Amino acid sequence: MTKLRNPHLVTTVKCAAPGCTNVRREANHWFVISIEQRFTCRPYSAAGGLRSTDEPVCGQACAQKLFERYLAKQAL
């Protein structure tokens, strides 16, 4: 059974990258970064929701900023 999406529901999410002020308004190029024991990046889906460890990012450049921050912390 397919779950139907409410066309009147607009999900708004703020980018978690440092210095970024972008807000998601139904764009399709967003990603979700999770940093638990390792760094993972996956496409954002409003239907999937966000976990407490998830950080939404507005695109490749912001995902790369968070990855660089992750690598810097691992080097310490």
C-alpha positions as CSV (number, residue, x, y, z in Angstrom):
1,M,0.0,0.0,0.0
2,T,1.4,3.4,-1.0
3,K,1.3,6.2,1.4
4,L,-0.1,9.4,-0.2
5,R,1.7,12.7,0.4
6,N,-0.4,15.6,1.5
7,P,0.2,18.3,-1.2
8,H,-0.7,21.1,1.2
9,L,1.9,20.1,3.8
10,V,5.2,22.1,3.4
11,T,8.1,20.9,5.4
12,T,10.6,23.6,6.4
13,V,14.1,22.6,7.6
14,K,17.1,24.9,8.3
15,C,20.6,23.9,7.0
16,A,23.0,22.7,9.7
17,A,26.2,23.8,8.0
18,P,28.2,26.5,9.7
19,G,27.4,30.0,8.2
20,C,24.6,28.8,6.0
21,T,21.1,30.4,6.4
22,N,19.3,28.3,3.7
23,V,15.9,26.9,4.6
24,R,14.3,23.9,2.8
25,R,11.1,24.6,1.1
26,E,10.4,21.5,-1.0
27,A,13.8,21.5,-2.8
28,N,15.1,18.2,-4.0
29,H,18.9,18.6,-3.6
30,W,19.1,18.4,0.2
31,F,21.0,15.8,2.1
32,V,20.9,14.5,5.7
33,I,24.2,14.0,7.6
34,S,24.4,11.6,10.5
35,I,27.5,11.5,12.7
36,E,27.2,8.7,15.2
37,Q,30.3,6.4,15.1
38,R,30.9,7.4,11.5
39,F,29.9,10.0,8.9
40,T,27.0,9.2,6.7
41,C,25.3,11.2,4.0
42,R,22.0,10.3,2.3
43,P,19.3,12.2,0.3
44,Y,16.8,14.1,2.4
45,S,13.2,12.9,2.3
46,A,10.5,14.9,4.1
47,A,8.4,11.7,4.3
48,G,11.2,9.9,6.1
49,G,11.5,12.5,8.9
50,L,14.6,13.3,10.9
51,R,16.2,11.5,13.8
52,S,17.9,13.3,16.7
53,T,21.3,12.7,15.3
54,D,20.4,13.9,11.8
55,E,21.6,17.2,10.4
56,P,20.0,18.5,7.2
57,V,22.2,20.3,4.7
58,C,21.1,22.3,1.6
59,G,23.6,20.8,-0.9
60,Q,27.0,19.4,-1.7
61,A,29.0,22.4,-0.5
62,C,27.4,22.4,3.0
63,A,27.7,18.6,3.2
64,Q,31.4,19.0,2.5
65,K,31.8,21.6,5.2
66,L,30.3,19.2,7.8
67,F,32.5,16.4,6.5
68,E,35.6,18.6,6.8
69,R,34.5,19.5,10.4
70,Y,34.1,15.7,11.1
71,L,37.6,14.9,9.7
72,A,39.1,17.7,11.8
73,K,37.6,16.3,15.0
74,Q,38.9,12.8,14.1
75,A,42.4,14.1,13.7
76,L,42.5,15.4,17.3
